[in-house]
Amino acid sequence: WECRTDPSTSISFTVQDESPGTVTASASYSFSWGGSGTIGLGREGSSFGGSISIPYSGENAQGGTITVSVTAADDAKQTDNASTTITLNPCTPPVIIG
């Protein structure tokens, strides 16, 4: 049994756009243990995508959450938002008795 020892992990996501016209999209993220940022999303056809590198190894970690919010805007400056929260599993080495 062992916890992850990587220095970071990443989250990749895709946003589907079915509206006509030009649409731009960006994402913001925040960590429950502090820290946040924004990224622009690349467009491929009718989808936008992005990836966030997260400084979370999981080694002896107490878990936490990451919230990702995406905002899209069309030519008329109308916007739409969506967000999701991802729960990270804590990783505590087992106690061995014996």
N, C-alpha and C positions, 0 to 999 in steps of 0.2 A: 504494500500500500504506500502510495506517495502522492504528495500534492504537486501541482505544476510548479516548475522552477523557472519557466521562461520569464524574462524581464517585463514582457508586455503581451497583450493579446489584441485582437482587432475585431471590429464589427463591420460587416459589409451589408449594405442595404440597397434596395431598388424601389423607386417610386414610379408608378405608371401614370402617364398623362394622356387623357383621351379628349382634351379640348382642342378646338382649332386655333390657329394663330401661334404667335410666339409666346412661349412660357419660359420663365426663368425659375430656378429653384435653388434654395440653399438649406443647409441643415445647421442646427446648433446642438450642443450636447453639454451635459453637466454630470459630474460624479458626486455621489452622496458624501464621499470623503474629502470633497473640495476640488476645485478645478472645473473649467469649462472652456468652450471654444466654439468656433464656427468654421464651416467648410463650404466651398462651392460644390455643386454637384455637376458631374459631366453628363451630357445628353447623348444618347444613342437611340435613334428612331423616336419612339414614343415613351422611352424610359429615361429616367435620371438615376444615376447611381453614385455611391460614395463609400468611403471606408474610413473608419476612425481607429487610430492606434490608441490603446488604452494602457496606461502604466499600472497594470494589475497582474502580479505574478500568480496570485492564488496561494503562494507559500505562506503558511501560517496566517492567512488572511481571515478577517472576520466577515467577509461578504460585503454587501452593499448594493447599491443600485446605480444604473446609468440611465439617464433620460435623454432620448434623441427626439428632436422636434424638427419637422420639415415645413418650410413655407414656400409656396409657389405663387407667382404673380403673372398675370397675362398682360397683353398689350394695353388693356384699359385700366391697368393698375389694380384690378380686383385680385384679392389674395385668398388663399385657403391654407389652413394649417392642419397638421396632424402630428401626433406624438405617441411615443410608446416608452414604457419603462421596462428595463431588463434587470432582473434580479440575479446577482452573482452568488454562487454557492460559497459558503465559508469553507475553509480548508484548515482543519486542525489535526495535527498528527494524533493517532490513537495513543492512549495510555496503555502500556503493556505492564501487566502485573504478573509477577511470578519469579 
